[in-house]
């Protein structure tokens, strides 16, 4: 019952963002499936990506987009991995003319394995992810957003 009330209180813009986020996640997952492991990051670097500086005035909208992707990933049709979520966020930001997003990839020891995680930063702030979770990773690679749309 609480979930239904919550859904009914969502604004038109939030609904639009959720639908666009779900579509962006599907496209990101499809794009990742078509490429060999690691090729996406190599393409970003080879294409140069965006070199624009983040505009702090666009940070509230970047947060909204990050939250929409996070919600679509949690409650949507699929459960995409962090790299797909990061790709979706950076693509949605780019399509709205919000340049300067940075995709970061980090690693940390996890028992006998190494765990990896991808997240997006905009204007120095993590968007669409938990600060506490991201802090547990050591930075490994950085890409300045997609150079090509998926």
C-alpha positions in Angstrom: 0.0 0.0 0.0 2.8 2.4 0.9 4.5 1.7 -2.5 1.3 2.5 -4.4 0.9 5.8 -2.5 4.6 6.6 -3.3 4.1 5.8 -7.0 1.0 8.0 -7.1 2.9 11.0 -5.6 5.7 10.9 -8.3 5.7 14.0 -10.5 5.5 13.8 -14.3 9.1 14.8 -14.6 10.1 11.9 -12.2 8.0 9.5 -14.2 9.7 10.6 -17.4 13.1 10.3 -15.8 12.3 6.8 -14.6 11.1 5.7 -18.1 14.2 7.3 -19.8 16.4 5.7 -17.2 14.9 2.2 -17.8 15.5 2.7 -21.5 19.1 4.0 -20.9 19.8 0.9 -18.7 18.5 -1.5 -21.4 20.7 0.3 -24.0 23.7 0.2 -21.7 23.3 -3.5 -21.0 22.9 -4.2 -24.7 25.9 -2.1 -25.6 28.0 -4.0 -23.0 26.9 -7.4 -24.3 28.0 -6.5 -27.8 31.5 -5.7 -26.7 34.4 -7.7 -25.2 35.2 -7.1 -21.6 37.1 -3.8 -21.2 36.3 -2.6 -24.7 33.8 0.1 -23.5 36.4 1.9 -21.4 38.9 1.6 -24.2 36.4 3.2 -26.6 35.8 6.1 -24.2 39.5 6.7 -23.9 40.2 6.4 -27.6 37.3 8.7 -28.5 38.4 11.3 -26.0 35.0 11.6 -24.3 33.9 14.9 -23.1 36.5 17.3 -21.8 34.0 20.0 -20.7 34.1 21.2 -17.1 31.1 20.3 -14.9 28.7 23.2 -14.2 27.9 23.3 -10.5 24.5 24.8 -11.4 23.6 21.6 -13.2 24.4 19.4 -10.1 20.8 19.2 -8.9 19.6 17.9 -12.3 22.6 15.5 -12.3 21.4 14.2 -8.9 17.9 13.7 -10.2 19.2 11.7 -13.2 21.4 9.6 -10.9 18.5 8.9 -8.6 16.2 7.9 -11.5 18.8 5.4 -12.8 19.3 4.1 -9.3 15.6 3.6 -8.8 15.1 2.0 -12.2 18.0 -0.4 -11.5 16.5 -1.3 -8.1 12.8 -1.6 -9.0 12.8 -1.9 -12.8 12.6 -4.9 -15.1 16.3 -5.9 -14.9 19.1 -5.6 -12.2 22.0 -4.0 -14.2 25.5 -4.1 -12.9 27.3 -0.9 -11.8 29.0 -0.3 -15.2 25.7 -0.3 -17.0 24.3 2.1 -14.4 27.2 4.4 -14.9 26.9 4.3 -18.6 23.2 5.0 -18.4 23.8 8.0 -16.0 26.6 9.5 -18.1 24.6 9.0 -21.4 21.4 10.6 -19.9 23.5 13.6 -18.6 25.1 14.0 -22.0 21.7 13.9 -23.8 20.5 16.7 -21.6 23.5 18.8 -22.4 25.1 18.3 -19.0 28.7 17.7 -19.9 31.6 17.0 -17.5 30.5 13.7 -16.0 33.4 11.4 -15.0 33.0 7.6 -14.8 35.4 6.1 -12.3 36.2 2.5 -11.7 37.7 1.2 -8.5 38.8 -2.0 -6.9 39.1 -3.5 -3.4 40.1 -6.8 -1.9 37.1 -9.0 -1.2 38.1 -12.2 0.6 40.4 -14.1 -1.8 39.1 -12.1 -4.8 39.1 -8.5 -6.0 35.8 -6.6 -6.2 35.4 -3.9 -8.8 32.8 -1.0 -8.9 32.0 1.8 -11.3 30.3 5.1 -10.4 29.7 8.6 -11.9 30.9 11.8 -10.5 29.7 15.2 -11.5 31.1 18.5 -10.2 33.0 16.6 -7.6 30.0 14.7 -6.3 29.0 11.1 -6.6 25.6 10.8 -8.4 23.4 7.8 -8.4 25.4 5.8 -5.9 26.2 5.6 -2.2 29.2 7.7 -0.9 30.0 5.1 1.8 30.0 2.2 -0.7 32.2 4.1 -3.2 34.7 5.2 -0.5 35.6 1.5 0.0 37.1 1.2 -3.4 40.6 2.3 -4.6 40.5 4.2 -7.8 41.8 2.2 -10.8 40.6 4.0 -13.9 38.7 7.2 -15.0 36.8 8.0 -18.2 35.3 11.3 -19.2 32.0 10.1 -20.3 30.9 8.3 -23.5 32.5 9.4 -26.7 29.8 7.5 -28.7 26.3 6.8 -27.6 25.6 3.2 -27.0 
